[in-house]
Amino acid sequence: MKRFILMACLLVPGLVHAAAPDQVFDAPQVVAVEPRAYNPHYDVTGMLSILPLDAFYKGFAAGVSYTQSYTSSWSWEIINANYSSKSDTSLKNDLMENWKVRPQGLLEHITWYASTSAIYTPIYSKNLLFNSSLLYGSFSFVGSGGMVNFSGGETVPMIGTGLILRAFHSERMSSKLDMRVHYHMSKGRSSDLIMVIAYGLSFELGDNKPWN
């Protein structure tokens, strides 16, 4: 028993001493969060879009939007207005010539559409481009409501959602890849959905000051 107590007295201080150096490096890690380099407040965007979803035609649109930001995360796209033209696909002629089938539903194309949207931007990023320069960007979610007009004259409400990928080139200029899907309230169409894929070039009218 005396030998056991003697050995314990000799070993325990050694174990404590061996563990002590590791405890020195257990301090909390410090994480640096950089402020945003670009802070858009009022921006005007010109855009070109494609409407690829309808099987009977493809739409091509040009438009403009105006967005006002209230915080680093929340913005209001007050207006997004676009005029659209169409390019027919060969599906209608193929059905009639090869299968003697007349397409069902209203085949009118979209002439214009406009929306207002809430934009939530939870992600702001800094990326290394081609291992030589930094590219700042953001990732946003969109919820919108608006109106769409068809070539037959009918104008109906629509609601939609989407994503915006944004790249900042300077305090005054940025580009956007804007992808949205809208559901319209018209009946009897070949498709109830409108998909819009747009590229936009934005110009900032604000002072780039960070939000309080």
Backbone as ProteinMPNN parsed JSONL, in Angstrom:
{"seq_chain_A": "MKRFILMACLLVPGLVHAAAPDQVFDAPQVVAVEPRAYNPHYDVTGMLSILPLDAFYKGFAAGVSYTQSYTSSWSWEIINANYSSKSDTSLKNDLMENWKVRPQGLLEHITWYASTSAIYTPIYSKNLLFNSSLLYGSFSFVGSGGMVNFSGGETVPMIGTGLILRAFHSERMSSKLDMRVHYHMSKGRSSDLIMVIAYGLSFELGDNKPWN", "coords_chain_A": {"N_chain_A": [[0.832, -1.201, 0.0], [1.933, 1.208, 0.805], [3.854, 1.482, -1.193], [2.212, 1.854, -3.462], [0.954, 4.32, -2.892], [3.178, 5.952, -2.897], [4.045, 5.738, -5.584], [1.819, 6.937, -6.879], [2.002, 9.536, -5.941], [4.295, 10.34, -7.222], [3.649, 10.147, -9.975], [1.277, 11.667, -10.544], [1.838, 14.548, -10.33], [3.514, 14.741, -12.557], [1.781, 14.145, -14.717], [-0.011, 16.252, -14.527], [1.706, 18.369, -15.005], [2.423, 17.758, -17.665], [0.029, 18.186, -19.003], [-0.381, 20.85, -18.784], [0.913, 22.647, -20.75], [-0.762, 22.309, -23.038], [-3.114, 23.528, -22.256], [-2.582, 26.192, -22.447], [-3.018, 26.919, -25.068], [-5.747, 26.892, -25.422], [-7.267, 29.151, -25.665], [-10.047, 31.301, -26.616], [-10.952, 31.482, -30.085], [-10.35, 34.211, -32.276], [-12.427, 35.837, -34.484], [-12.478, 37.708, -37.361], [-14.724, 39.978, -38.7], [-15.322, 41.588, -41.569], [-16.437, 44.858, -42.557], [-18.943, 45.712, -45.049], [-17.766, 46.426, -48.306], [-19.176, 47.632, -50.327], [-22.168, 49.409, -50.469], [-25.125, 49.498, -51.552], [-27.7, 51.907, -52.038], [-29.629, 53.359, -53.573], [-30.434, 52.203, -56.571], [-30.419, 52.005, -60.124], [-31.313, 49.799, -62.658], [-30.632, 48.51, -65.809], [-31.807, 45.996, -67.995], [-31.589, 42.896, -69.843], [-33.553, 40.204, -70.951], [-34.555, 36.735, -71.103], [-37.323, 34.667, -71.81], [-37.838, 31.547, -71.357], [-39.632, 29.421, -70.974], [-42.124, 28.725, -72.212], [-43.384, 26.406, -74.535], [-44.149, 26.972, -77.146], [-43.203, 29.436, -77.982], [-40.401, 31.644, -77.591], [-39.583, 34.217, -75.425], [-38.186, 37.516, -75.563], [-36.923, 40.128, -73.729], [-36.648, 43.583, -72.705], [-35.822, 45.879, -70.167], [-36.232, 47.959, -67.196], [-35.332, 48.644, -63.812], [-35.91, 49.937, -60.496], [-34.449, 50.201, -57.372], [-34.603, 50.487, -53.854], [-32.715, 50.477, -50.923], [-32.996, 49.663, -47.496], [-31.755, 48.573, -45.278], [-28.758, 46.647, -44.678], [-29.656, 44.174, -45.356], [-32.324, 44.227, -46.284], [-34.301, 45.259, -49.015], [-36.305, 47.205, -51.298], [-37.54, 46.613, -54.348], [-38.861, 48.832, -56.171], [-40.06, 49.198, -58.685], [-40.146, 47.099, -61.512], [-40.033, 46.919, -64.76], [-40.827, 45.649, -67.968], [-40.667, 45.239, -71.519], [-41.667, 42.897, -73.97], [-40.806, 40.774, -76.726], [-41.353, 38.156, -79.187], [-40.207, 34.927, -80.328], [-41.157, 32.468, -82.406], [-41.28, 28.956, -81.845], [-40.712, 25.807, -83.526], [-42.654, 24.041, -82.811], [-45.484, 24.336, -82.995], [-46.027, 24.288, -85.805], [-44.966, 21.756, -86.392], [-46.706, 20.04, -85.012], [-49.093, 20.455, -86.396], [-48.478, 19.88, -89.086], [-47.181, 17.367, -89.125], [-48.614, 15.707, -87.376], [-51.223, 16.414, -87.57], [-52.531, 17.811, -85.562], [-54.08, 20.322, -83.777], [-52.821, 22.807, -81.702], [-53.917, 23.201, -78.329], [-55.529, 25.651, -76.221], [-54.797, 29.106, -75.346], [-52.554, 30.815, -77.335], [-51.28, 33.212, -77.159], [-48.67, 35.608, -76.866], [-46.487, 37.106, -74.383], [-46.528, 40.584, -73.907], [-45.814, 42.724, -72.23], [-44.601, 43.066, -68.843], [-44.722, 43.784, -65.358], [-43.508, 44.398, -62.068], [-43.379, 44.594, -58.448], [-41.153, 44.212, -55.714], [-40.01, 42.523, -52.748], [-36.778, 42.271, -51.409], [-34.45, 40.164, -50.005], [-31.303, 39.977, -48.605], [-29.133, 37.887, -47.459], [-26.518, 37.077, -47.728], [-23.264, 38.157, -48.219], [-20.386, 38.393, -50.129], [-16.837, 37.812, -50.637], [-14.592, 37.2, -53.129], [-11.862, 35.483, -54.688], [-10.71, 36.26, -57.779], [-9.571, 34.609, -60.561], [-7.186, 34.276, -59.283], [-5.978, 36.717, -58.952], [-7.364, 39.108, -58.448], [-9.822, 40.699, -56.315], [-13.267, 39.983, -56.003], [-16.251, 41.309, -55.131], [-19.474, 40.375, -53.943], [-23.035, 39.508, -53.758], [-25.874, 37.619, -52.541], [-29.232, 37.152, -53.104], [-32.696, 36.76, -52.123], [-35.929, 36.843, -53.628], [-39.256, 38.074, -53.488], [-42.253, 38.664, -55.144], [-44.889, 40.663, -56.657], [-47.167, 41.444, -59.304], [-48.149, 42.55, -62.632], [-49.112, 41.15, -65.791], [-49.214, 41.394, -69.311], [-50.856, 40.121, -72.18], [-50.64, 39.389, -75.728], [-53.181, 39.344, -76.815], [-54.543, 41.27, -75.449], [-55.341, 40.882, -72.816], [-54.814, 41.569, -69.397], [-53.404, 40.465, -66.442], [-53.048, 39.584, -62.915], [-49.947, 38.576, -61.309], [-47.756, 36.527, -59.35], [-44.56, 35.971, -57.808], [-41.276, 34.451, -57.322], [-37.72, 34.352, -56.656], [-34.134, 34.479, -57.388], [-31.199, 36.486, -56.954], [-28.017, 37.0, -58.138], [-25.289, 38.952, -57.494], [-22.626, 41.025, -58.609], [-20.148, 43.245, -57.645], [-18.58, 45.918, -59.239], [-17.564, 48.44, -58.859], [-17.995, 51.314, -56.698], [-20.076, 52.552, -57.953], [-21.084, 50.882, -59.904], [-22.485, 47.744, -60.772], [-23.243, 44.294, -61.576], [-25.952, 42.049, -62.344], [-27.263, 38.768, -62.133], [-30.295, 37.611, -62.665], [-32.858, 35.559, -61.721], [-36.099, 34.436, -62.042], [-39.356, 33.095, -61.27], [-42.683, 33.313, -62.201], [-46.133, 33.085, -61.369], [-49.056, 33.319, -63.176], [-52.461, 34.627, -63.369], [-54.13, 34.075, -65.488], [-56.36, 32.065, -67.453], [-56.443, 28.991, -69.322], [-54.112, 29.127, -70.799], [-51.106, 28.019, -72.529], [-49.164, 27.648, -70.673], [-48.979, 28.103, -67.171], [-46.975, 29.34, -65.865], [-44.324, 31.728, -65.806], [-41.078, 32.016, -66.675], [-38.234, 33.939, -66.051], [-35.077, 34.882, -67.061], [-32.547, 37.015, -66.471], [-30.041, 39.437, -67.331], [-28.527, 42.124, -65.792], [-27.322, 45.523, -65.644], [-26.29, 47.608, -63.168], [-26.563, 50.895, -61.762], [-25.431, 52.905, -59.236], [-26.978, 55.347, -57.223], [-26.651, 56.374, -54.745], [-24.701, 57.245, -51.76], [-22.962, 55.316, -50.876], [-22.544, 54.942, -48.156], [-22.221, 53.048, -45.139], [-24.89, 51.304, -43.379], [-26.371, 52.319, -40.292]], "CA_chain_A": [[0.0, 0.0, 0.0], [2.829, 2.353, 0.864], [4.461, 1.63, -2.522], [1.187, 2.385, -4.368], [0.791, 5.743, -2.585], [4.4, 6.614, -3.319], [4.032, 5.83, -7.038], [0.794, 7.912, -7.251], [2.529, 10.869, -5.65], [5.301, 10.676, -8.224], [3.081, 10.205, -11.326], [0.235, 12.692, -10.721], [2.406, 15.851, -10.706], [4.038, 14.67, -13.919], [0.662, 14.232, -15.645], [-0.524, 17.624, -14.477], [2.686, 19.214, -15.675], [2.372, 17.469, -19.094], [-1.198, 18.723, -19.581], [-0.415, 22.312, -18.657], [1.192, 23.386, -21.988], [-1.912, 22.28, -23.944], [-4.142, 24.446, -21.801], [-2.212, 27.546, -22.837], [-3.513, 27.173, -26.417], [-7.191, 26.725, -25.456], [-7.926, 30.459, -25.642], [-11.069, 31.432, -27.671], [-10.48, 31.979, -31.366], [-10.838, 35.534, -32.667], [-12.906, 35.844, -35.868], [-12.613, 39.078, -37.861], [-15.81, 40.187, -39.645], [-15.072, 42.856, -42.236], [-17.627, 45.566, -43.028], [-19.155, 45.67, -46.491], [-17.066, 47.436, -49.099], [-20.152, 48.292, -51.185], [-23.447, 49.537, -49.775], [-26.083, 50.14, -52.466], [-28.863, 52.54, -51.422], [-30.601, 53.642, -54.633], [-29.804, 51.809, -57.827], [-31.207, 51.83, -61.348], [-30.772, 48.666, -63.405], [-31.118, 48.168, -67.137], [-31.665, 44.544, -68.113], [-32.038, 42.108, -70.983], [-34.082, 38.957, -70.381], [-35.132, 35.694, -71.94], [-38.434, 33.932, -71.215], [-37.611, 30.303, -72.093], [-40.419, 28.294, -70.495], [-43.229, 28.336, -73.085], [-42.924, 25.504, -75.591], [-44.542, 27.448, -78.464], [-42.42, 30.605, -78.347], [-39.429, 32.136, -76.617], [-39.69, 35.655, -75.306], [-36.984, 38.311, -75.322], [-37.426, 41.352, -73.109], [-35.741, 44.634, -72.248], [-36.538, 46.632, -69.152], [-35.505, 48.753, -66.225], [-35.84, 48.529, -62.445], [-35.388, 50.883, -59.507], [-34.429, 49.537, -56.066], [-34.181, 51.28, -52.704], [-32.305, 49.619, -49.812], [-33.245, 50.268, -46.19], [-30.719, 48.032, -44.417], [-27.845, 45.806, -45.448], [-30.327, 42.918, -45.709], [-33.66, 44.389, -46.86], [-34.47, 46.256, -50.067], [-37.58, 47.203, -52.013], [-37.489, 46.891, -55.779], [-40.128, 49.552, -56.294], [-40.644, 48.878, -59.987], [-39.371, 46.331, -62.484], [-40.923, 46.948, -65.922], [-40.191, 45.076, -69.15], [-41.402, 44.982, -72.751], [-41.217, 41.609, -74.488], [-41.147, 40.301, -78.065], [-41.329, 36.692, -79.21], [-39.681, 34.173, -81.452], [-41.895, 31.205, -82.407], [-40.58, 27.692, -82.046], [-41.287, 25.007, -84.616], [-43.556, 23.032, -82.267], [-46.846, 24.486, -83.51], [-46.07, 23.783, -87.181], [-44.714, 20.31, -86.369], [-47.926, 19.35, -84.593], [-50.132, 20.55, -87.427], [-48.063, 19.274, -90.348], [-46.795, 15.96, -88.991], [-49.552, 14.925, -86.589], [-52.575, 16.926, -87.815], [-53.079, 18.18, -84.252], [-54.065, 21.763, -83.535], [-52.527, 23.067, -80.289], [-55.021, 23.66, -77.504], [-55.219, 26.759, -75.313], [-54.473, 30.403, -75.913], [-51.137, 30.84, -77.657], [-50.82, 34.589, -77.209], [-47.394, 35.805, -76.196], [-46.404, 38.207, -73.425], [-46.058, 41.839, -74.492], [-45.107, 43.444, -71.169], [-44.862, 42.639, -67.473], [-44.158, 44.705, -64.372], [-43.638, 43.859, -60.714], [-42.71, 45.211, -57.309], [-40.608, 43.046, -55.007], [-39.185, 42.59, -51.537], [-35.514, 41.581, -51.643], [-33.719, 39.837, -48.778], [-29.915, 39.667, -48.962], [-28.45, 37.387, -46.266], [-25.136, 36.66, -47.997], [-22.356, 39.091, -48.883], [-19.2, 37.554, -50.32], [-15.599, 38.329, -51.218], [-14.035, 36.062, -53.839], [-10.615, 35.67, -55.422], [-10.989, 36.043, -59.19], [-8.405, 34.234, -61.363], [-6.004, 34.329, -58.427], [-5.292, 37.997, -59.154], [-8.13, 40.262, -57.988], [-10.96, 40.41, -55.457], [-14.591, 40.275, -56.546], [-17.268, 41.362, -54.088], [-20.785, 40.033, -54.467], [-24.112, 39.241, -52.81], [-26.856, 36.594, -52.927], [-30.509, 37.669, -52.609], [-33.962, 36.098, -52.394], [-36.914, 37.813, -54.099], [-40.684, 37.764, -53.5], [-42.799, 39.767, -55.927], [-46.24, 40.664, -57.19], [-47.222, 42.389, -60.416], [-49.126, 42.366, -63.703], [-48.565, 40.726, -67.075], [-50.118, 41.641, -70.428], [-50.699, 39.216, -73.316], [-50.835, 40.036, -77.021], [-54.605, 39.466, -77.076], [-55.08, 42.407, -74.714], [-55.669, 40.549, -71.429], [-53.834, 41.905, -68.361], [-53.776, 39.697, -65.253], [-52.044, 39.614, -61.849], [-48.991, 37.479, -61.183], [-46.903, 36.517, -58.172], [-43.346, 35.243, -58.167], [-40.133, 34.345, -56.421], [-36.51, 34.177, -57.436], [-32.799, 34.668, -56.82], [-30.342, 37.454, -57.633], [-26.581, 36.942, -57.887], [-24.796, 40.293, -57.828], [-21.18, 41.245, -58.549], [-19.841, 44.671, -57.585], [-17.392, 46.297, -59.995], [-17.092, 49.672, -58.239], [-19.039, 51.885, -55.851], [-21.154, 53.054, -58.797], [-21.534, 49.932, -60.926], [-22.522, 46.311, -60.459], [-24.025, 43.498, -62.525], [-26.85, 41.104, -61.696], [-27.885, 37.638, -62.806], [-31.604, 37.62, -62.008], [-33.654, 34.4, -62.164], [-37.381, 34.462, -61.35], [-40.484, 32.332, -61.789], [-43.949, 33.953, -61.857], [-47.388, 32.378, -61.649], [-50.056, 34.315, -63.585], [-53.834, 34.236, -63.055], [-54.918, 33.848, -66.696], [-56.795, 30.683, -67.637], [-56.434, 28.438, -70.663], [-52.855, 29.34, -71.498], [-50.289, 26.812, -72.683], [-48.382, 27.516, -69.447], [-49.373, 29.012, -66.092], [-45.763, 29.892, -65.283], [-43.429, 32.559, -66.617], [-39.704, 32.03, -66.179], [-37.447, 35.069, -66.571], [-33.647, 34.878, -66.767], [-32.142, 38.354, -66.894], [-28.749, 40.024, -66.975], [-28.714, 43.548, -65.615], [-26.21, 46.381, -65.273], [-26.84, 48.536, -62.182], [-25.844, 52.128, -61.49], [-25.768, 53.345, -57.881], [-27.225, 56.779, -57.099], [-26.438, 56.751, -53.368], [-23.371, 57.69, -51.328], [-22.203, 54.136, -50.456], [-22.287, 54.926, -46.722], [-22.801, 51.879, -44.462], [-26.054, 51.546, -42.556], [-26.098, 52.38, -38.858]], "C_chain_A": [[0.863, 1.246, 0.0], [3.486, 2.593, -0.486], [3.476, 2.258, -3.517], [1.012, 3.889, -4.155], [2.007, 6.519, -3.053], [4.444, 6.797, -4.831], [3.015, 6.86, -7.509], [1.29, 9.326, -7.033], [3.551, 11.302, -6.689], [4.704, 10.895, -9.613], [2.121, 11.367, -11.529], [0.818, 14.058, -11.042], [2.953, 15.864, -12.125], [2.935, 14.797, -14.95], [0.089, 15.635, -15.683], [0.405, 18.566, -15.22], [2.652, 19.006, -17.193], [1.147, 18.076, -19.739], [-1.203, 20.233, -19.607], [-0.112, 23.045, -19.955], [0.025, 23.404, -22.956], [-2.96, 23.292, -23.543], [-3.839, 25.88, -22.195], [-2.829, 27.913, -24.173], [-5.027, 26.987, -26.531], [-7.942, 28.046, -25.394], [-8.952, 30.542, -26.774], [-10.486, 32.003, -28.953], [-11.124, 33.323, -31.673], [-11.192, 35.498, -34.152], [-13.125, 37.288, -36.289], [-13.726, 39.13, -38.903], [-15.625, 41.563, -40.265], [-16.387, 43.534, -42.603], [-17.747, 45.467, -44.54], [-18.367, 46.77, -47.19], [-18.043, 48.241, -49.948], [-21.518, 48.251, -50.506], [-24.453, 50.241, -50.678], [-27.297, 50.685, -51.709], [-29.977, 52.782, -52.439], [-29.954, 53.262, -55.949], [-30.829, 51.61, -58.932], [-30.528, 50.755, -62.185], [-31.435, 48.561, -64.766], [-30.84, 46.703, -67.403], [-32.169, 44.009, -69.447], [-32.407, 40.726, -70.468], [-34.509, 37.996, -71.471], [-36.212, 34.985, -71.146], [-38.488, 32.566, -71.906], [-38.643, 29.204, -71.856], [-41.485, 27.824, -71.477], [-42.712, 27.515, -74.259], [-43.201, 26.036, -76.995], [-43.803, 28.711, -78.901], [-41.414, 30.895, -77.239], [-39.513, 33.651, -76.61], [-38.338, 36.302, -75.051], [-37.442, 39.69, -74.86], [-36.292, 42.301, -72.77], [-36.499, 45.477, -71.246], [-35.622, 47.388, -68.221], [-36.14, 48.547, -64.855], [-35.202, 49.598, -61.566], [-35.544, 50.259, -58.132], [-33.925, 50.491, -54.996], [-33.903, 50.343, -51.544], [-32.459, 50.367, -48.5], [-32.261, 49.792, -45.136], [-29.77, 47.227, -45.297], [-28.522, 44.532, -45.943], [-31.62, 43.108, -46.491], [-33.701, 45.541, -47.855], [-35.864, 46.12, -50.659], [-37.302, 47.562, -53.464], [-38.832, 47.521, -56.135], [-40.819, 49.241, -57.617], [-39.64, 48.095, -60.819], [-40.286, 46.158, -63.694], [-40.178, 46.507, -67.171], [-41.171, 44.982, -70.311], [-40.795, 43.759, -73.42], [-41.665, 41.395, -75.929], [-41.026, 38.787, -78.072], [-40.633, 36.168, -80.445], [-40.342, 32.801, -81.401], [-40.948, 30.018, -82.54], [-41.272, 26.916, -83.158], [-42.354, 24.036, -84.127], [-44.956, 23.118, -82.856], [-46.964, 23.93, -84.926], [-45.842, 22.279, -87.226], [-45.977, 19.542, -85.986], [-48.972, 19.342, -85.696], [-49.738, 19.814, -88.705], [-47.803, 17.774, -90.214], [-47.846, 15.109, -88.305], [-50.999, 15.37, -86.754], [-53.28, 17.28, -86.512], [-52.953, 19.689, -84.098], [-53.819, 21.999, -82.049], [-53.731, 23.643, -79.559], [-54.568, 24.806, -76.606], [-54.89, 28.03, -76.073], [-52.965, 30.508, -76.103], [-50.606, 32.264, -77.785], [-49.51, 34.721, -76.426], [-47.465, 37.008, -75.254], [-45.852, 39.448, -74.126], [-45.346, 42.718, -73.458], [-45.456, 42.831, -69.82], [-44.147, 43.604, -66.533], [-44.418, 44.142, -62.986], [-43.013, 44.793, -59.699], [-42.328, 44.096, -56.356], [-39.923, 43.438, -53.707], [-37.947, 41.736, -51.765], [-34.789, 41.406, -50.31], [-32.336, 39.341, -49.156], [-29.156, 39.2, -47.721], [-26.964, 37.121, -46.458], [-24.406, 37.748, -48.767], [-20.998, 38.397, -48.96], [-18.021, 38.347, -50.884], [-14.859, 37.148, -51.814], [-12.743, 36.453, -54.549], [-10.853, 35.287, -56.875], [-9.686, 35.805, -59.952], [-7.096, 34.425, -60.59], [-5.249, 35.666, -58.532], [-6.05, 39.201, -58.621], [-9.313, 39.794, -57.147], [-12.251, 40.828, -56.138], [-15.595, 40.198, -55.41], [-18.634, 41.073, -54.7], [-21.803, 39.816, -53.364], [-25.076, 38.241, -53.413], [-28.188, 36.985, -52.29], [-31.671, 36.759, -52.989], [-35.02, 37.159, -52.702], [-38.323, 37.24, -53.951], [-41.408, 38.926, -54.135], [-44.271, 39.561, -56.269], [-46.32, 41.692, -58.298], [-48.322, 42.055, -61.399], [-48.395, 41.933, -64.963], [-49.632, 40.924, -68.139], [-49.795, 40.695, -71.574], [-51.096, 39.922, -74.61], [-52.306, 40.161, -77.403], [-55.27, 40.605, -76.33], [-55.377, 42.131, -73.259], [-54.5, 40.919, -70.507], [-54.276, 41.268, -67.057], [-52.694, 39.841, -64.187], [-51.102, 38.414, -61.928], [-48.224, 37.645, -59.875], [-45.669, 35.682, -58.5], [-42.313, 35.217, -57.065], [-38.891, 34.132, -57.268], [-35.244, 34.436, -56.649], [-32.058, 35.725, -57.629], [-28.904, 37.227, -57.187], [-25.99, 38.258, -58.379], [-23.296, 40.361, -57.667], [-20.926, 42.746, -58.613], [-18.534, 44.945, -58.326], [-16.758, 47.575, -59.449], [-18.211, 50.181, -57.336], [-20.25, 52.307, -56.668], [-21.732, 52.016, -59.749], [-21.469, 48.504, -60.41], [-23.341, 45.607, -61.529], [-24.815, 42.45, -61.765], [-27.232, 39.981, -62.657], [-29.16, 37.358, -62.035], [-32.45, 36.487, -62.578], [-34.943, 34.344, -61.349], [-38.405, 33.572, -62.063], [-41.754, 32.985, -61.279], [-45.109, 33.021, -62.191], [-48.436, 33.43, -61.988], [-51.466, 33.724, -63.446], [-54.708, 34.013, -64.29], [-55.227, 32.363, -66.85], [-56.687, 30.27, -69.106], [-55.161, 28.655, -71.446], [-52.09, 28.023, -71.632], [-49.407, 26.582, -71.461], [-48.869, 28.538, -68.433], [-48.177, 29.728, -65.486], [-44.998, 30.721, -66.307], [-42.054, 32.522, -65.956], [-38.948, 33.168, -66.854], [-36.0, 34.909, -66.116], [-33.08, 36.166, -67.335], [-30.701, 38.641, -66.494], [-28.942, 41.53, -66.904], [-27.429, 44.258, -65.235], [-26.774, 47.506, -64.41], [-25.921, 49.73, -61.968], [-26.348, 52.692, -60.164], [-25.888, 54.864, -57.831], [-26.953, 57.282, -55.691], [-24.998, 57.108, -53.067], [-22.483, 56.568, -50.811], [-21.892, 54.116, -48.957], [-22.907, 53.681, -46.091], [-23.994, 52.272, -43.607], [-25.65, 51.562, -41.083], [-26.548, 51.102, -38.163]], "O_chain_A": [[0.578, 2.216, -0.702], [3.665, 3.738, -0.899], [3.866, 3.102, -4.324], [0.929, 4.648, -5.121], [1.873, 7.635, -3.557], [4.826, 7.859, -5.322], [3.299, 7.6, -8.451], [1.03, 10.214, -7.845], [3.663, 12.487, -7.003], [5.196, 11.739, -10.362], [2.143, 11.998, -12.585], [0.329, 14.7, -11.971], [2.868, 16.878, -12.818], [3.113, 15.48, -15.958], [-0.256, 16.145, -16.749], [-0.036, 19.441, -15.965], [2.832, 19.966, -17.943], [1.198, 18.452, -20.91], [-1.953, 20.838, -20.373], [-0.818, 24.005, -20.264], [-0.179, 24.407, -23.641], [-3.63, 23.861, -24.405], [-4.751, 26.703, -22.269], [-3.138, 29.081, -24.41], [-5.544, 26.929, -27.647], [-9.137, 28.06, -25.099], [-8.751, 29.91, -27.811], [-9.636, 32.893, -28.92], [-12.296, 33.547, -31.369], [-10.348, 35.165, -34.983], [-13.879, 38.015, -35.643], [-13.676, 38.398, -39.892], [-15.752, 42.582, -39.586], [-17.357, 42.85, -42.93], [-16.771, 45.175, -45.231], [-18.311, 47.905, -46.717], [-17.779, 49.402, -50.261], [-21.965, 47.205, -50.034], [-24.62, 51.457, -50.581], [-27.853, 50.007, -50.845], [-31.134, 52.444, -52.189], [-29.021, 53.929, -56.397], [-31.937, 51.122, -58.71], [-29.315, 50.794, -62.396], [-32.661, 48.526, -64.865], [-29.761, 46.208, -67.079], [-33.049, 44.588, -70.085], [-31.688, 40.14, -69.659], [-34.786, 38.389, -72.604], [-36.048, 34.728, -69.953], [-39.129, 32.441, -72.95], [-38.547, 28.144, -72.475], [-41.731, 26.621, -71.568], [-41.726, 27.882, -74.899], [-42.556, 25.6, -77.949], [-43.783, 29.021, -80.092], [-41.566, 30.445, -76.103], [-39.514, 34.289, -77.663], [-37.463, 35.719, -74.41], [-38.251, 40.338, -75.523], [-35.146, 41.896, -72.576], [-37.68, 45.765, -71.438], [-34.41, 47.454, -68.422], [-37.343, 48.304, -64.752], [-34.111, 50.094, -61.849], [-36.637, 49.835, -57.759], [-32.948, 51.212, -55.199], [-34.74, 49.506, -51.205], [-32.106, 51.541, -48.392], [-31.96, 50.527, -44.196], [-29.958, 47.137, -46.511], [-28.015, 43.879, -46.855], [-31.986, 42.242, -47.286], [-33.212, 46.638, -47.588], [-36.514, 45.081, -50.544], [-36.881, 48.678, -53.769], [-39.815, 46.819, -56.37], [-42.033, 49.045, -57.654], [-38.445, 48.391, -60.825], [-41.21, 45.346, -63.663], [-39.046, 46.927, -67.412], [-42.351, 44.685, -70.12], [-39.576, 43.591, -73.444], [-42.769, 41.787, -76.309], [-40.635, 38.194, -77.067], [-40.49, 36.857, -81.455], [-40.116, 32.044, -80.456], [-39.949, 30.077, -83.255], [-42.31, 27.341, -83.666], [-42.91, 23.283, -84.926], [-45.555, 22.093, -83.183], [-47.896, 23.182, -85.22], [-46.472, 21.591, -88.029], [-46.277, 18.505, -86.579], [-49.657, 18.341, -85.904], [-50.586, 19.187, -89.34], [-48.169, 17.0, -91.098], [-47.972, 13.922, -88.604], [-51.903, 14.785, -86.158], [-54.485, 17.073, -86.375], [-51.876, 20.26, -84.265], [-54.536, 21.447, -81.214], [-54.469, 24.465, -80.101], [-53.39, 24.923, -76.271], [-54.727, 28.018, -77.293], [-52.195, 30.317, -75.162], [-49.594, 32.493, -78.447], [-49.29, 34.017, -75.44], [-48.39, 37.818, -75.327], [-44.85, 39.382, -74.839], [-44.369, 43.388, -73.792], [-46.479, 42.162, -69.674], [-43.104, 44.166, -66.87], [-45.433, 43.484, -62.757], [-42.22, 45.669, -60.043], [-43.079, 43.134, -56.194], [-39.343, 44.517, -53.58], [-38.045, 40.611, -52.256], [-34.547, 42.372, -49.586], [-32.201, 38.397, -49.934], [-28.593, 40.024, -47.001], [-26.227, 36.958, -45.486], [-24.858, 38.201, -49.818], [-20.515, 37.87, -47.958], [-18.186, 39.393, -51.511], [-14.53, 36.197, -51.104], [-12.56, 37.6, -54.955], [-11.159, 34.134, -57.177], [-8.81, 36.67, -59.992], [-6.046, 34.698, -61.172], [-4.055, 35.744, -58.245], [-5.434, 40.235, -58.36], [-9.751, 38.648, -57.251], [-12.327, 41.884, -56.766], [-15.77, 39.145, -54.796], [-18.918, 41.474, -55.829], [-21.482, 39.925, -52.18], [-25.104, 38.033, -54.626], [-28.269, 37.135, -51.07], [-31.647, 36.084, -54.018], [-35.013, 38.239, -52.113], [-38.56, 36.069, -54.25], [-41.212, 40.07, -53.723], [-44.811, 38.458, -56.184], [-45.625, 42.707, -58.253], [-49.295, 41.377, -61.066], [-47.237, 42.284, -65.187], [-50.811, 40.657, -67.906], [-48.63, 40.483, -71.91], [-51.803, 40.93, -74.586], [-52.652, 41.001, -78.234], [-56.448, 40.883, -76.555], [-55.646, 43.073, -72.513], [-53.345, 40.616, -70.804], [-55.398, 41.498, -66.605], [-51.553, 40.178, -64.503], [-51.418, 37.387, -62.527], [-48.066, 38.754, -59.365], [-45.716, 34.799, -59.356], [-42.452, 35.864, -56.028], [-38.98, 33.778, -58.444], [-35.262, 34.591, -55.428], [-32.259, 35.85, -58.837], [-28.608, 37.259, -55.992], [-26.166, 38.632, -59.539], [-22.744, 39.824, -56.707], [-21.417, 43.435, -59.507], [-17.518, 44.296, -58.079], [-15.548, 47.767, -59.565], [-19.259, 49.544, -57.224], [-21.35, 52.41, -56.125], [-22.781, 52.257, -60.347], [-20.534, 48.113, -59.713], [-24.051, 46.253, -62.299], [-24.415, 42.012, -60.687], [-27.49, 40.216, -63.837], [-29.115, 36.918, -60.886], [-32.726, 36.456, -63.777], [-34.905, 34.221, -60.125], [-38.33, 33.336, -63.268], [-41.906, 33.194, -60.075], [-45.066, 32.271, -63.167], [-48.687, 34.333, -61.19], [-51.647, 32.507, -63.41], [-55.91, 33.784, -64.155], [-54.446, 31.51, -66.427], [-56.822, 31.095, -70.009], [-55.128, 28.393, -72.648], [-52.384, 27.045, -70.945], [-48.95, 25.463, -71.226], [-49.139, 29.689, -68.775], [-48.35, 30.635, -64.672], [-45.026, 30.447, -67.506], [-41.894, 32.95, -64.813], [-39.014, 33.338, -68.072], [-35.73, 34.813, -64.918], [-33.127, 36.387, -68.545], [-30.209, 38.164, -65.472], [-29.458, 42.141, -67.839], [-26.553, 43.681, -64.59], [-27.63, 48.268, -64.859], [-24.696, 49.614, -61.985], [-27.545, 52.926, -59.993], [-25.021, 55.583, -58.327], [-27.012, 58.487, -55.449], [-24.175, 57.258, -53.97], [-21.369, 56.825, -50.355], [-21.043, 53.335, -48.528], [-24.012, 53.292, -46.469], [-24.107, 53.415, -43.164], [-24.697, 50.893, -40.686], [-26.397, 50.974, -36.948]]}, "name": "protein", "num_of_chains": 1, "seq": "MKRFILMACLLVPGLVHAAAPDQVFDAPQVVAVEPRAYNPHYDVTGMLSILPLDAFYKGFAAGVSYTQSYTSSWSWEIINANYSSKSDTSLKNDLMENWKVRPQGLLEHITWYASTSAIYTPIYSKNLLFNSSLLYGSFSFVGSGGMVNFSGGETVPMIGTGLILRAFHSERMSSKLDMRVHYHMSKGRSSDLIMVIAYGLSFELGDNKPWN"}
